[in-house]
Amino acid sequence: MRKHKSSVSEATSYKEIGEFWDAHDLSEFWDKTREASFEVDIKSEVTYYAVDKMLSEKIQAIAQKRGVPADTLINLWVQEKLQEQRAS
């Protein structure tokens, strides 16, 4: 195992790395950086449910009034209802 967890700070623990970067700016060490290449494959799983048109219009109106997307509002409501169900 390597003695240092970070080649820039030469820290030996994640705590020391954090403390180092709290006190320093990356621009001071830019010449010590190297290009990194990696792939990110983030997939959000979505399930769709049919909602009555009139109900959908009411949801849209409430969401707009609250300044949130309708899907966010619905997710919040479902989470609240599930918590109520767990409590009972």
Secondary structure as GFF3:
##gff-version 3
##sequence-region A 1 88
A	DSSP	alpha_helix	14	23	.	.	.	ID=ss1
A	DSSP	three_ten_helix	26	32	.	.	.	ID=ss2
A	DSSP	alpha_helix	53	66	.	.	.	ID=ss3
A	DSSP	alpha_helix	70	87	.	.	.	ID=ss4
###
